[in-house]
Each structure stands twice: as structure tokens, then as C-alpha cells.
Amino acid sequence: MQTRLGFVGIIIENRQKSAEAVNRLISEFGEKVVARMGVPYREKHCSIITLVVDTTTDDLGALTGKLGAIEGVTVKSALAKN
């Protein structure tokens, strides 16, 4: 199956509660991750993570589905057309 370049945006509303599960999932899909940037936003008591990925639509769906199932986590993603 063909891979495509894309991104995943993740907002973690409660770092203490959800960060470990998020990091574990990102590690499981680590071979698909090209780059990662994480920013703690202390004033809002949340964290934002952006991933650049090179993956299939199936693997992206698996990752974002599992991330979105974690309490307090919001996730959005997009892939390039080609």
C-alpha cells in the first residue's frame, strides 16, 4: 500500500492524566513518524503535539482512532493528495 506525507495535530487537555498513553501510542507508530514537535501551554494547562508522518491511510486511521479514544485528547489529521 502506498504511503503519503501528512500531519497529526494532538491536543492533550490534562498532561498528568493522558500524556503517558499518548506517548506510548506515538512510540508504537514510531516508524511512521518523520518529525515531532511538542509544546506545553502552561497558561491553559494543556499540551500540543504535532507529528509529521509518512504513512498509509489505514495506519493513520489506526493511530488517530486510538489517540482520539484517550480521555482528554483531541486529534485531527490530514494527508497529502499524492
N, C-alpha and C positions, 0 to 999 in steps of 0.2 A: 504494500500500500504506500502511496506517495505521501511524503511529509511536506508541510508548509510552515512558513515562518509566521509567528503571531505573538500575542501577548496575553498575559493573565494579570488582572488587577484584583488585589485582595485587600479588604479592609477587615481588621481584627478589632472588634469593639472592646474586648476585655482580654488584654495581653496575658494576664496571670492565668486566666481560665483556658484560653484556646491556643496560645502560641505553640505549645509543645506538639499538639496534634497537627497543626498546620505545618510545622517544620518537618515532622515525621513524613507526612504525605509528600511534601516537596522533595524530600530525600528519596522516597520510593520512585519518583518520576525524574530523578536527577539526570539521567542520560538524555532526557528531552529538553532540559533547561540550558539555554545558551548564556543567559545573564540573569542576575537577581539584584534588585535594589530594595532595601527596607528602610523605612523612615518611621521612627517613633514620634507621634504627635502628642506630646505630654499635656498640652493645654486641653485637648479633647479626650485624653485618656484612651487613645487608640493607637494602632499601628497600621501603616500602609505598606504593602509589598507589591512590587511589580516584577513579573517574570517575562523574559523574552524566551520563547520556546520554538523549537523546530520539531513538529510532531504531526501525527495523523489526527483526523477529526475524531476517531474513536478514542485515542489516548487522551486527547484534550477533553472530551466529554467525560471520561472516567475521572480525570484529575479534578475538573471543576465540579462535577457532581459530588465527589467525596468531600471536597473543600466546603461546598455550599451546605452540606449536611451537618457541619460542625456548628454548634450553637454560638451565636455572636459573630459569625463570619459571613461577609458578603463578597461575592466573586462575580466578575464579568470577564469575558474573553473575546478575542477576535482572531481570525486567521486571514492571511493574505489570500487573494483570489487564486493565485497560481503558485 
